[in-house]
């Protein structure tokens, strides 16, 4: 292909690679996420105990295997 045969400018580009306009949406009308969450009182307080049991069990199994 000769350099004189090539079209000048962006007309030779793939149409999907050409510049597009991005749409932006106004998010000011929606409430912040913290206002839309619902949590019951004392929910999730048992997880530290579950993790403590899991860690103690993992340490006990590790010691059993190593010793």
C-alpha positions in Angstrom: 0.0 0.0 0.0 1.4 3.3 -1.0 1.4 6.2 1.5 -0.6 8.3 -1.0 -3.4 5.7 -1.0 -4.1 6.1 2.8 -6.9 8.4 3.7 -5.9 11.4 5.8 -7.2 12.0 9.3 -9.4 9.9 11.6 -11.6 8.7 8.7 -9.5 5.5 8.3 -10.0 4.5 11.9 -12.3 1.7 13.0 -15.7 3.2 13.9 -15.6 1.6 17.3 -12.4 3.4 18.1 -13.7 6.9 17.3 -14.4 9.4 20.0 -17.7 9.0 21.8 -19.6 11.1 24.2 -19.9 9.7 27.7 -23.1 10.2 29.6 -23.0 11.3 33.2 -26.0 10.9 35.6 -27.0 13.2 38.4 -26.5 11.3 41.6 -27.5 14.2 43.9 -31.1 13.0 44.2 -30.2 9.6 45.7 -29.7 9.3 49.5 -26.2 8.4 50.7 -25.6 4.7 51.2 -25.3 5.1 55.0 -28.9 6.3 55.1 -30.3 3.3 53.2 -28.7 0.6 55.3 -30.6 -1.2 58.0 -28.9 -3.0 60.9 -30.4 -4.4 63.9 -29.0 -3.6 67.3 -26.2 -6.0 68.5 -26.1 -7.6 65.1 -22.7 -9.2 64.4 -21.4 -9.2 67.9 -20.8 -12.9 67.9 -18.2 -12.9 65.2 -15.2 -12.2 67.4 -16.1 -15.3 69.4 -16.4 -17.4 66.2 -13.0 -16.1 65.0 -11.4 -16.9 68.5 -12.7 -20.5 68.3 -11.4 -20.9 64.8 -7.9 -19.5 65.6 -7.6 -21.7 68.7 -8.7 -24.8 66.7 -6.2 -23.9 64.0 -3.4 -23.5 66.5 -4.3 -26.8 68.3 -4.4 -28.7 64.9 -1.0 -27.1 63.9 0.6 -28.1 67.2 -0.9 -31.6 67.0 0.6 -32.1 63.5 4.0 -30.6 64.4 4.6 -32.4 67.7 
